Amino acid sequence: VVECIVALATAAGDEQLWKPLNHSVLQACSDENRSEVRKAGVSCLLSLINSIGEEYMVLIPECLPILSELLEDSDEEVAGIAQECISQSEELLGESLQDSLR
C-alpha cells in the first residue's frame, strides 16, 4: 500500500494534491489503538519524504505535531521511523527542526 501511495503522490506532482493525501497519512499515524496502523502511516510518510524530497517539505510544518507525538510512541519501531522522518527532513531543509517539535 505504501508503494502505491508514494507512486500516486509522485505522479500527482502537485502540493495541492499532496495536502489531502498527507492529511490521510497523518490520520493513520495518529491511530491510538493500533501500533501497526501508526507504523504503516509513519513508514508511508518517510517514503514520501524520501521519494519526493525537498518539494514535500512544504507539508512538514503540519507533520511536526504528529511526529513529535510519535517520538514518544510505546512502539519503539514507530518512534524510530518518526526520528528518521525528522532526520531526513532536517537534511533536506538544511536546518534543525528540534525547536519546532513540542
C-alpha positions, 0 to 999 in steps of 0.5 A: 500500500505504501508503494502505491501511495508514494507512486500516486503522490509522485505522479500527482506532482502537485502540493495541492494534491499532496495536502489531502493525501498527507492529511490521510497519512497523518490520520493513520499515524495518529491511530491510538489503538493500533501500533501497526496502523501508526507504523504503516502511516509513519513508514508511508510518510518517510517514503514520501519524504524520501521519494519526493524530497525537498518539494514535500517539505512544504507539508512538514510544518503540519507533520511536526505535531504528529511526529513529535507525538510519535517520538514518544510512541510505546512502539519503539519501531514507530518512534524510530521511523518518526526520528528518521522522518525528522532526520531526513527532513532536517537534511533536506531543509538544511536546518534543525527542526528540534525547536519546532517539535513540542 
